[in-house]
Amino acid sequence: MTSEQILQYIFSGITVGSIYALVAIGYNIIYNTTGIINLAQGEFVMLGGMIAYSLSQIMSLVPAVVLAVLITGAVGSLIEIVFIRRMKKSSVLGMIVITIGISIIIREIALLIWDEQIRALRFFTGNEISSIDILGARISPQVLWIVGVTALIVMALYLFFRFTLTGQAMRACSSNTRAAKLCGIRTSRMVNLSFMLAAGIGALGGCLVSPLTQTHYSMGSELAIKGFIVAILGGLGNPMAAVAAGLLLGLIESFSISFLPMVYKDVISILILLVILVLKPSGLFGSRQTSSLKDF
């Protein structure tokens, strides 16, 4: 394997891993404030790409992406109000089943609106044949958008949770919900905000990846699984670890196709999940089972 091929695999892994990380961060934000594993997170990625595509037909790309993120964030907020808030006394397993049902509902609605056709946003920079040469490896300019925006999101979340009153209130809820209530924090509002944030971040990920991978009404299921694997790999409840775990899984998948058929890529991901659950259930980075937004 030449150095150029190695670089090509690395860039590919970082690109895919960044998307996995965005999905996993959404998982962790909701888990930290509610204790719920939201298996509908992948559908937010799909919604973001689909809505942005539809809006881009009547307006320029930037406002279409911004509106898609805001609309999907509103959908996440509505889901929390209509479904999650009313079922807050359900068991953990019951809430997981509810989120699975929500994902199915979103998928079927998407099928009715956009049918089975594959859509793709325009490239943010250049087009499908544009490429940048980096030390002999060629990548699409869209890859730089994906990696760059992912880094900005992680930095923005760090600043939000560390230095804003709302972010600190969410961290307080994640540490001790009862104590947060006694301090006058409206925990229901924080939970709703967590769903809104997770949905918006997922939607932005969907917009970023759409020009490269295209968008389909059923794409959310696979991303939900990969995001869940990354969340477990990094340590459920540890948002920062999700970034490292996402990049790690992306690199493993990327290099695996050099010696295994591509159809085994998903099998490798599942095997990694099983190994982690058996050998180190807390994740590679040893996150506690309790909430840990303070890791930001």
N, C-alpha and C positions, 0 to 999 in steps of 0.2 A: 504494500500500500504506500503510495507516494505521499509526500507532505501536503501537496495540493488536495489530494483526496481526504486526508485526515482533517484539514481545515474545512473542507466542504461538509463533512459529517458533523464537525463541531458547530458550524454555523446553522446547519439544519436542526441539530439537537437543541441549540439555544433558542431558536425560533419557536419550535414546538413546545419546548419546556416553559417558555414565557407564557404561552396561552394556558398551559396546564396550571401554572402558578396563579394566574388571574382567577381561574375557576376555583382553585383551592383556597385562595384568600377569601373569596366569597363564602365558601363553606365555613371557614374559621371565624369570620366576623359574626355570622349568624349563630354558630355554635357557642361562641363566647358569651353572647348576651341572652341566649335562650336555652342552650343545652340541646338544641335540635340539629340534626343532620339533615339539611335541606337538599334532598335528591332532585329537586326541580332546578337546581342552579344551572345545569347545562342548558336548560330551555331559555334562560335569560340571554345566554350567548347567542342562541339561534334567533331569538326575537330581535336582538340588537342588529344583527346582520340583515334580517328580512325587512325590518322597519326602515332602516337606513337606505336599503336598496329602493324601496317604494318611494320614499321621500326624495331620493336623489333624481327621480324621474321628473320632478317638478321644481327642484331647487338645486343650488350648487352643493358640492360634497360636504363642506364643513358644517353648514347649518343642518344638513340632513343627519350627519353623525351626532351632532349635539342634541338635536330633537329626539333622535332614536334613543340616546342614553337617558334623557329626561323622561320619555314616555315609558321606557322599560323600568326605570326607577319607580315611576308611579304605579306600574303594574305590580312590582314587588311590594310596595306599600299597601296596595289594595288587597293583595293576597294575604298579607299579615292581618289586616283588619277583618276581612271576610271569613278567613279559614282559621288561621293560627290563633288569633286572640280568642275566638269562641271555643277553641278546643284545648285551651291551656291546661286543663285538668286531666287531659289524656296522658297515658303512659308514654314513655320514650318510644316504644315500638309503635304505639298508635300514631304518634306524630310523624314517624318515618313513613308509615303507610299513607298518611294524609299527604305528605309531600310527593310521594310516588303518584298518588291520584291527581294532584295538582299538575305534575309534569305531563301526565297523559292528557289532561284537559287542555293544557296549553298547546301540546303537540297537535291535537285534533282540531283545535281552532285555527292553528297555523295552516294545517292542511286545507281547511275550508277556504281560508283567505288567499293563500298563495299556491295551492295545489301541489303537485309533486315535482314541478319544474325546479331546476337548480338555478339559483341566482348568484350574482357576484357584483360587488361594488367596484367602481372604478379604482384603479391604483392611485394612492395618495400622491405618489411621485412617479413619473414615467408611465410605462405600460407593461404588458405581459412579456415583452421581449427585451425590456431594459435590464441591464445588469451592471454591477459594480465589481471590479477586479480588486481583490484583497489578497496579496501574497500568492497569487495564482488561483485562488478560489473565487468563483463568481456567485454573487448573491443578488437577489432582487432588492431594489431600494425599499420595497415594502417591509423587508426583514428589519431594516434599520428603524422603521417606524414602530414595528412591533416591540423590539427590544427597548428602544428609547422611551416609548410611552409606558411600557411596563415598569421601567426604572423610575419614571416620574410619578406613577401611581403609588409605588411603594414609598417613595420619599414623601409624597403628599399625605399619605396615610400616617406615616411616622410623625410628621409635624402636626397633623390633625389630632391624633390621640395624645400627643405629648403637651401641646401648647394651647389648645382651645378648651373652653369650658365644656362644650358639648362632648368633645372627645374624652375629656377627663371624666365626665358623667358616665359615658359608656364604659370606660375602664372600671369605674366604681361599681357599675351594675355587673360587670363580668367577674369582679372579685367577690362581691357579697351583695346580692340583690336586696336582702332584708335591710342591711345597713344603709344601702343607697336610698331606699324608701324612707327610712328614718331621718335621713339628711335632707329630705324634701325633693329628691330627684324623681321625676315622673318616669318610672321604668317602662311603662307601656309605650311612651314616646321614644325611648331609646331603642326598644325592641323594633318598633316600626322603622326607625332610622336605619337600623342594621339591615333590615330587609331591603330598604331603598338603596343603601350603599352597595350591598352585594349584587343586587339586580343591575344597578348602573355600571358597576365595574365589569360584570359579565357581559353586558351589552356592548361596552367599549371594546372588550376583547373580541366580540363577534364582528364588530365593524373592522377591526384591524386585520383579522385573519381572512375575512371574506374575499378580498381580491386574489389571495393565493390559493385557498382551499375551496372557495365557493361556499354558498350557504344553501342548506336543504332543510325542510321542515323536521326531519328526523335526526339531524346531526347532534342535537342536544344530549341524547342518551349516551353516546360514546364519550362526549366531553364530560358528562356528569360522572361517569365511571372513572375516567382518567383523573379528573379533579379530586375525586374521593381517594383514589390510590395515593395521589400526591399529598393530600391532607394527612392521611394515615402515615405515610412514609416520613414526613417531616415531624409529625406529632400533632394530633388533633388538638386544636386550641392554640397553636403556635403560628401566627400569621407570617412572621419573618422566616421561619423554617420552611414554610410552604414554597417560598421563592427558591431556596437552595434545593429542595426536594424536586420541584418542578423541572429545574435545569438538569438535575441528575437523571431523572427519568427520561427526559427528552434526549439527553446524550446517550443513554443506554439503548433506547429504541433506535436512535440514528445509527449507531455503530453496529447494532445487531443485524441490520439488513446487509451488512458487508459479508456475513458468513452464514446467514439464515434467510430463507425465503421471507418476503415481506408479510405474508399471511401469519407468520408466527410472532409478529411485533406485539400484538395484543396479548398473546399467550404469555410472553415474557413479563408484561406489566402485571398480569394477574398472579404469576408465580412470585414476583417481587412482593406483592401485597400479602400473599399467603406466608411467605418466609418472614416478613416483618411481624405479622400478627402472631406467629408462633414463637419467634426468637426474641422480639422486642416490641411488645404491643404498644408501648408508649411512644414509639417512633424513633428514628435514628438520632434525633436531637434531644431525646429524653424529656419532651414536654410533659408536664403534669396533666392529669386528666381534668383538673379544674381549669377554669378560664384563665387565659393569659394574654389579654390585650396589653398588659403591662410590658410584654416583651417588645412592644413597639417603642 
